[in-house]
């Protein structure tokens, strides 16, 4: 998606029409959604690995967190991105405190800070948006329509870097992320080997 977004940006620069602008904007939004999907997918896979590798040593509370399940009520208990980022690596290493938090990991701070106004505006749009506008408030969805390349690049690079940091913290026991995770090249795109 990012490479397609770069191509759409070049097409818009060459000939700016409603179609080229809308294509680029749609690709920027799709890229942002995919960044959060990648991060959550990685965390969910880490959760599964932790359960398989540490099953007998996990407390009931840890099992409930990893399964996103409330044993008492017998119902799903969805965790937010921040909670997963703090708790899953901590459980994986058997630590008392989360190894990565906003104060020691700028990438985590960027992603958690962007979750509300970017991810939620796409995945969980609010019905009250028009009411907020009538009250003079800025609807959270408006942030999503002001996306630009720089903010998307920052978010994307932060997610890749954060996954690498989590991989380093939890260790190769949970898989080597460097096998499948690629950085952008010097041209700012993902090279062909990222797609193999």
Number of C-alpha atoms within 10 A of each C-alpha: 15 22 15 15 21 17 14 21 21 14 16 18 12 10 12 13 12 9 11 18 17 14 17 22 21 14 21 27 22 15 21 23 16 17 23 20 13 16 19 16 13 16 20 17 13 22 23 14 17 23 19 10 13 14 12 9 11 17 12 10 12 18 21 16 20 23 18 17 17 15 14 7 8 8 10 12 14 13 15 11 17 16 13 20 23 17 22 23 24 19 24 22 15 14 11 9 13 16 20 21 15 15 8 10 15 15 23 24 18 15 24 18 13 16 16 14 16 22 22 16 18 17 9 10 13 14 8 10 15 12 11 14 11 11 8 8 11 13 19 18 19 13 13 19 14 10 15 13 15 9 14 17 17 13 20 24 15 20 20 19 19 21 21 16 18 20 20 15 15 21 15 11 11 17 13 14 18 13 8 10 12 16 15 16 9 8 7 12 14 16 15 7 8 12 8 6
